[in-house]
Amino acid sequence: MYRYNLSPLEDVSTDWLRSHLRQVLDEVNFHGARYAILRRGRPIAGIVPITEARALFEATRVDRAYRDISRDLQRQDEDRLRHAVSEMAGQDNRADIARR
C-alpha cells in the first residue's frame, strides 16, 4: 500500500518546466517530489511519482465501484417499496370491490 506524500506541491510554470524537464523528472523519480504545473498562474496539471498516481487511480476506481453498488442497492430498495405500495393499493381496491 502506498503512503501518500503530504508535502506541499511546488508550483512551476510551463515555461520553466519546458527548460528543466529532466531535472523535474529526476526529482520526482528519486526524491518523490511533487509539482503543480501553472499556465498563466493557474494550476492545470500535476507531476507526482508513478506509485502515487497509480494509488490515486485505484482509489478512484474503487470509489466509483462503491458508488455504483450503492446506487444499485438504492434502486432495488425503491423498486421494492414501489412494488409493496402497488400491492397495498391493489388490495385496497379489491377490498372496496368486495364491499360493494
C-alpha positions, 0 to 999 in steps of 0.5 A: 500500500502506498503512503501518500506524500503530504508535502506541499506541491511546488508550483512551476510554470510551463515555461520553466518546466519546458527548460528543466524537464529532466531535472523535474523528472529526476526529482520526482523519480528519486526524491518523490517530489511533487509539482503543480504545473501553472499556465498563466498562474493557474494550476492545470496539471500535476507531476507526482511519482508513478506509485502515487498516481497509480494509488490515486487511480485505484482509489478512484476506481474503487470509489466509483465501484462503491458508488455504483453498488450503492446506487444499485442497492438504492434502486432495488430498495425503491423498486421494492417499496414501489412494488409493496405500495402497488400491492397495498393499493391493489388490495385496497381496491379489491377490498372496496370491490368486495364491499360493494 
